[in-house]
């Protein structure tokens, strides 16, 4: 992690929020309340860490080789994929998974909720780089509630006069003891496209276990998912709404070593991505003056 220093912020911050920046000028929010600690990067509106007080280990995985530079996504936590998922459908030179995860966001509000959780409200900045990639008028707002659970809501409002279509995902990295020793439930019977096998279609049977590279888009499902991790003696539950696809990804050893920011040799073993998404045929059409919201809630409990 980069070293941080406190900086001044015009907006009145909630008492549980500290505003910091690193030597490169990247800005971060550090949250500490009675229920949890967390860190959020304003580049990308990116929740980097979250650990409830009752949890012995972090719930989110963050690479020890993550890059903290302007215009680059951070490996780990909850990157936001928007307004497309994967490669741009017509222009491969544009940022994979959209530009939201590498653009600066503004903190619009912070407050303490009645249950003691901390709420952050952020909006993506309408920079020239963002305008070049999506000129259509919109408002993109992220609300994050940090407490005993972690809740995120991504709201896209169409400010134009014509419908437009988006793909999106919370590309969440969860920390696990060993990806080979966990199981993932909730997708039994769901159709998926297997990206490792050139998007071959099949139907999931039973729980998911991992013994090699895994990259699947499960479609037409709004089901909750549960990671069962005997090594860390816990469940992680992923509940969602406004999302009709779920993406599951682990790069495995060879591909992980091709990625320069995945961490030390075996770091890939300690993460699994479970992504609440709208992708492929589950992309979302938003009509003028309407708002679409995709939301998730993460919770954890002992086995």
N, C-alpha and C positions, 0 to 999 in steps of 0.2 A: 504494500500500500504506500502511496506517496505521503510525504510529510505534509501536514496541514497547518495553516495559521488562521487565526480568527480574523474576519474582515467585517467592516460595517455594512449594514443592510438597511435601506430606507424603510422597507415594510416592517411593521411591528411584528416580531416573531413571537410565537407561543413560547412560554417559559421552558418547555421541554425540548425546544429546537435550538441548535447552535449552527450558525452559518460560517463555513470555512472555505478556504481555497488553497490549492497546492502551488508549487513553484511554477507550474505551467499556466496558471491562471484558471484552471478548472475549478468549478464551484461545487460544494457539497453541503448537504444538510445532515447533521448528526442528531439523532433522536434518542432520548433516554427518558422513559416514564416508569411508572410502577409496574407495568406489565411486560415491557420489552425494550430492547435496544435495536437501532437500525441505522443505516447510512444510505443516503440517496444522492446520486449525482444529478445536477441540473442539466448536464449534457445528456440528452436522451430521456429525461424524466425517469432515470434508471434506479430502481431499488436494488442496491448492491448487497446489503446484508439485512437480515432480520433474525433475531433470536429472542423468543419469549423467555421470561424469567424462569419458568418451570422446565425449560428444555436444557438438557445437559450439553447439547451440541447445536451448532448453527443449523437452521433449517435450509437456508439457501447456500449453495456452493459458489465460491468466488475463487477464480484461478489465482495462484500465487505468481503467475507470469502475466496477469492482465495488463493491458497497455492503457495508460492514462494520458492520452494526447487528444488534441482538438481534431474532430472529424473522424474519430475511430471509435467503434463500439467497444464496450468493456466485456470481457469474457467472464460470464457468471451473473448471478443475481437474476433480475427480471428485465432483460432487454425488451423493448417494445417494437414489434414489427408492424409497420403501417406506412403508406396506404396499400402496400402489396406484400404478399408473403412469397418468399423465394425470389427468383429472378423476375425483373420487370417483364411484363408480358410482351412488350414490343421493342424495348431498348435495353440491351444487355449491358450498356455502359453505365446505366444508373445503379445506384447503391442496392445490393441484394437485400431483401427483406425491408425495403423502403428506407426513408430518410429520417423517420422519427427518432430512431435510436442513436443518431449522431448529431442531431440538431440541438441548439440550446433551447431550454424551456424556462419560463418565468414562474416563480412562485407567486401565486395570486393571493393565497390565504393560508394560515395555519392556526389551529385552535385545539383545545382539549374538549373531547366529547364527554357526555355525562358518565360513561362507563370508565373514564380515565384514559382512553385511547387518544392518540394524537392524530389529527387529520391534517393532511397537506393537500392543497389544490394547486395544480400547475397547468399552464397552457403552453403549447409549442409556439415559439417565436416565428413570425412570418418573414424569414430572412430571404435575401435574393437567391441563395442556394436552394432553399425550399421552394420558392416560387418557380424556379427553373424546372423542378421535377414535378410540381403539381400547381398549375396556375389557377385551377378552379377554386372559387371562394369557399372557405370552410372555417370552422373552429374546432380545435382538438383539445379536449380537457381531460386531464388525469386526476382522479381523486384517490388518495392513498390513506387508509386508516391503519395505524400501527398500534397494536395492542397484543392481547393474548392470542388473537388471530391477526392475520395480515389480509386486508381487503384492498383490491384495486378495481377501479371502474374507469374505462376508457370511453369517452363520449365524443362521437363524431357528428357535428351539425353541418348540414348542407346549407350554405349561405347564398347559393347561386339560384339560377332559374331553370336548371335542368337536372335530372337525376344523375348521380354518378355512383360507380361501383368501387368498393374497397375490399382488400384482403387484409387480415390483421392477425396478430397473435401476441400473447404474453409468453415469450420464449424462455420459460422459467427453468433454471438449473437448481435441482434439489440435491442436498448433500446426503449421501448414503455411505454405509460402511464398506460395501463392495458390490458393484453392479451385478456380479454373477450370483450373489446370494440374496437378492431381493426378489419380490414378486409385485406385479401391478395388476390390480383388479378394477373392474368397472366397465370393461369394453368387450366382454363376451358377447358374441353375436353381431358385432359391428363390422361393416364393410371397411376395408382399408386399401389404400394404394401404397405399394411397397417401393420406395424410391431406390433402394438397393438393387431391386430387380426391375428397373426401368418402368416403374409405376404399375407393375402387375397387380391386378385386383384379386382380393381373396377376402374371406370372412374369418374373424378372430374366433378361436375356440378356447374357452377357459381363460385362466389367468395368463399374463405375459411374464416370461422369464427371458434372461439375456445370456447368450453365449457367443456373441459376435456382433459386428456392426449392425445397427438397427435404426431404421429411418422410415417411419410409416405415418401416413396421414389417415386417421380414422374419420370417416365422414358420416353425416346425418346422425350425429350423436350429441346430445346435451347431458350425457350421464356424468355423474361424479366419479372420480377415480381415487384409489387408495394405494399408496406405496406401503408395503409391509417389509420392514427391515429388522430382522432378528438381531443383526450385528449391533445396531444402535438401540435395540429394544423399543422400537416405536413404530407407529403408523403416521403417515402424512396424508391428510385428506385434502383433495382438490375439488372444491365445489364451484360451479360456474353457472352463468346465465348470459343470454345473448350470444352464445357461441355454439355452433353446430358442427365443429370439427375439433379433434384432439390430435396433436402431433407428439409422437414418442421418438426420442433420439438418443443414441449413444454412439460415439464415433469408433470405439474400440481402439486397440493399440496402434495399428498402422496409420490410420487416418488421424488419430490424436497427435501422433508425432510429426505429421505434416503441418499441423497448425502450430505456429510459433508461440501462441499465447495460452496453450492448454495447461502449462505448468510442468512439474517434474514428471519423471518417467511414468509413474503409476497414478498420477492425479486423476486421469480419466476414469479410473475405477471408482472414484468416490463421488461421482455425479450421475444423475439421470435427468434428462429434460422431459418434462410433461407440460405440453403447451396447449393452453386453451386458445382456440383459433377460429377463424372463418377463412377457409382456403379452398382451392379447387372449385368444385361446383357449389360449395357453401360460402362463396364470397357474398357480400351484402350490397344490395342496391339501396341507396338513400335518396329519397325524393326531396325536392326543395323545401326548405324551412323545417325539415324533420331531423330528429336526432336519433342515432343508433348508439346503444351503450352495451359494451361487452364487459362483464365483471367476473371476478374470481374471489374466492375466499380460501385461504390456506390455514389449516389447523393441524396440530400434532398432539398425540397422546401416547402413553406408554403401552406396550403390548401386554 
